[in-house]
Amino acid sequence: MNLADVQTPLASKPSLRDRLMRHVLVPLAIVWLIGTLLSAGIANYFAQKAFDRSLLDDAYAVAGHVRLTDAWPPQLDIDLSSSEIGSLLFDQSESMFFAVYRENGTLLAGHGGLNGPSGSDTAKSSIEFGDIYFQGRPMRSVVLHQSEPAPFKVVVAQTNRSRTRLLEQLLMYSILPQMLLFAGIALWLRRAIAGDLQPLVNLEEAVEQRDAADLTPMVVASDTQDVDKLNTSINALLARIQDGLNAQREFSGNVAHELRTPLAGIRALAEYGLQSEQPATWKEQLALIKDSSMRASHLADQLLALALADEADLSLRREPVRLDELVTTSIVQASARARALHVDLGATGLEHAVSVMGSATLIEGILNNLIDNALRYGRPAAPQMAEVTVSLVQSPEGLELIVVDNGPGLAPAECERLLQRGAQGHLGQGLRQGAGFGLSIVTRYAQLLGAQFWLANTAQGSGLEAHLRFKTPHAPEAQTH
């Protein structure tokens, strides 16, 4: 995957600033719209109440002038002329209409055909408001039923132009300022979000301008905790990359330095054998070449083990490991070599299945190095037979893996020194075997596993004990071999 493949889909994605603006402004606009509609509905409700109250007052005013005549039988009559009723119902902005109906539905006075919204009588002494059409115009009407001095009803209606204008003005004067405020908030949010995201932009530019070989920590000023955390994470990543590069350089240096000598020796032995015409010399040189190649192979294995330790430091995954099975496997693999060296190799404490949290690869590497060291250097003076024992011991402090030999042991100062990389004891220097990496590999693996590792002479005074203690105690399981 190249950079163009990554950048092509990125161009179609919205920026973080646009997403934040959308996530803030869209809910804000929805809330504003809902609030405006609620305000308009509430305003319309109370304005309607006020106009309806005015209509009802007019209806009561008209009903107050309905009388019974003195003739017999008495008849309903209204004591106002048409001009007087017009003055009574005068409205300078609206057209007013009224009608008074007797109980039998005949018109007493007013505009014929003016009826309530339902067009039929309702219960007497009731009030009914509604929207009607009269003379082709929408109107608001009220129907007032009266029972005194005789049953009749009054219908008063008026056009609603003033109410409509009032609501339009109310909406205009409430919406326009809110729209201006909304636009102001949007501009302020855009600037504020851009300012808050500027450290992130600076960090992006710093990463883009950074040379691939420059792994120094990045410094980006920020007022927000999130950008600081991102900056810290990037610097931690750079530090891990730097550690990985240092480990690679160190590994390359170790390989170049440590393999130069045995390879040069193998070449010298081969050249010497080629110069000779004696088969006995050839055989002797081939045997020496075999020994040198075995030492070179062992050295290469140890250098690869160091590289594995540095890799595991970055990506170690702990999982349950059957320690008793690993010990058994290592004993079986080293048994042929132990027989060739006349070493009694055995194990104790494997009666029960024992598990630890760790890495099978690292624990196997520890076992192989400790057993290899014991077979190489744990030889007692003749005629005593060499013995190497691998033990699993459950102690109050935790589970211990112990490799014991009956060799000459070490001075207390050497027990600490030999744990360092490249350090060799007097036996290793005398035998000219190894390069001083074995115990340093074990120490490094123990650190990765969170275990303790140390060397100590046996209680009898002869022999060496290599202890690996896991911090968390693990009780034996019920399963047996």
QUIPERA-V861501 format. One record per helix or strand of 2 or more residues. SS is the DSSP state (hx for helix, st for strand). FROM is the first residue (numbers start at 1). TO is the last residue. If there is no record, write none. Layout:
ss:SS from:FROM to:TO
ss:SS from:FROM to:TO
This chain:
ss:hx from:3 to:11
ss:hx from:16 to:63
ss:st from:66 to:68
ss:st from:76 to:78
ss:hx from:82 to:88
ss:st from:96 to:102
ss:st from:107 to:110
ss:st from:127 to:134
ss:st from:137 to:146
ss:st from:152 to:159
ss:hx from:161 to:209
ss:hx from:225 to:275
ss:hx from:279 to:314
ss:st from:319 to:322
ss:hx from:323 to:340
ss:st from:343 to:348
ss:st from:355 to:358
ss:hx from:360 to:377
ss:st from:386 to:395
ss:st from:398 to:405
ss:hx from:412 to:417
ss:hx from:426 to:431
ss:hx from:438 to:449
ss:st from:451 to:457
ss:st from:464 to:470
